[in-house]
Amino acid sequence: MPAVLDKLASLGIQLPAAPKAVANYVPAVVAGNLVIVSGQLPMKDGALAYKGYLGNDVSVEDGYAAARQCAINGLAALAGVIDGDWDRVKQVVRVGGFVASASGFTDQPKVINGASDFLVEVFGEAGRHARAAVGVGELPLGAAVEVEFTFLLG
């Protein structure tokens, strides 16, 4: 899928270095034909770009942007285990989204669309995936959003 790099370039996106783990885990693991990418926070230029709670101090639009940034970081983690061979990536299988939510906030799907829309934009039909969008009370480092990914390799 060399078109992936072309698509990222057309969007003005250069993948960052694979994100470092903040605890005892690795950013991505290859298991057979699957790559499981650990939960990614909306880190940008080495700093957490979106903190807080949706429905309180973070807007749905900012949450959407945070989820998109998580997807960019997820692709960076993926790149680290496929040695840059994007032709191996056949399908985005699943996205799991976690949204730090204030009481009564129910628009988690709109927030996680930031990751889903980005993946479809980059991978086309191969970017369509199964998904969960879950509201949670707290996320690591006070992040507003965390997103995990599963990719199919061929």
N, C-alpha and C positions, 0 to 999 in steps of 0.2 A: 504494500500500500504506500508506494513512494508519494502518491498524491497527498498523503497526510502531511508531509513536510511542506509541500507546495501550498496546501490549504492553510496551514498555520502561518506560513510566510505571507500569504495574501491577507490574512487577518492581522498582520503586524505582530505576531506572537513568536517569540523565541523562547523555547522551553528553558526553564531555569535548570540548574543542577538538581539532581534527584534530592528531594528533601531528606534531611537527617531525622532519624527517629528521636523522639523526646523521652523515650523510656526503653524497656527491654523488649524490642521487637525489630523487625526489618521492614523497610518501606514496601517491598513486594516479594512474593514467592511464586515460583513456577511449580505447579503441581500437575504433572501430565501435560494436557493441552490447555490448561487454564493458568492465567496469571491472576493472583489475588493481590490487590493493592490495598495496603493498610489505609485506615481513615486519614484523609488529608485535611489539614486546616487551611484557611485562606491566608497563607503566608505569601508575602510579596516583598522582594528585595530584603529578605532576612527578617522581616517584622510581621507580626500579626496585623492584617489589614482591616479586619472587621471583628469588633468585640461587642458583647452585649446580648440583649434579648429581643427577638422579634416580637412585635406587639407591645413593646415598651420603648426602648431607645434605638432600635434598628428598624428601618423601613423594609417593606417587602422588596423594594427595588434594590436596596443595599444588600439584603439577604440573597437575592438573585445573583448579584455581582460576586458575592462571597462564594456561592456555590460554583459559579463559573471559574473563579480562581482556584478552588479546590480541584476542579476537573483539569485545569492546566497543570497543577502540581501532580495530579494523578498520572497524567501522561508523562511527566518527567520521571516519576517512579517506574512506570512501565518501560520507558526507554532504557532505563538502567539495567533491566533484566533481559531485554531483547537485543542488546548490543546494536541498537539503531536500525535493526532490520524490520521496518514497518510492514513489509510484505507478509510477515508471519502473523500479523493481527488480522483475524477474520471477522470478529464480531465483538461488540460490547455486549456482555451477557447480562450483567446486573449492576445497578447502582443502589447503594444504601445511603440515604441522607438523614442526618441528624441535625435538628434545628433547635437551638437554645430558645425556648418559648416562654413568654410571660403567660400567666394564667389567662385562659380564654382564647389564646391565639390558635387559630385552626387553618391557617393558610400555608402549612408546611409544603404541600405539593407545589404551590406557586414559587416558593423559595428554591426548592430542589430542581425546578425547571431550568434554573441557571446552569446546572451541570448537564442535565439531559439535553437541552437545546444546543449547548456547545458541542456535545459529543455527536449529535446528529449532523450538525454543521460541518464538523471535521471528517466524520466517517461516512456520511450519507446514510443509506439504508442499513449498513452494517453497524451504525451507531444506535439503532433502536434497541431497547433493552427492557428487561424486567426491573422493577424498582420498588423501594420502600422509602417513605418520607415520614419521619417520626419526630415528634416534639419531645424534647428532653429538658430537664431542669438546669443542667450544667454541662459544659464541655471543657476539655482541657484548655488551659491558659486563658479562660474566659471567652473563647471563640464563639462567634454567633452561629457558625455552621461547621460541620464536619461531614465529609463524604468519602465512602469506600467504593471500590470498583472490582469487577471481575471481567476479564477479557478472555476470549477464545483464541488460541493460536492454531495455525494450520501447518 
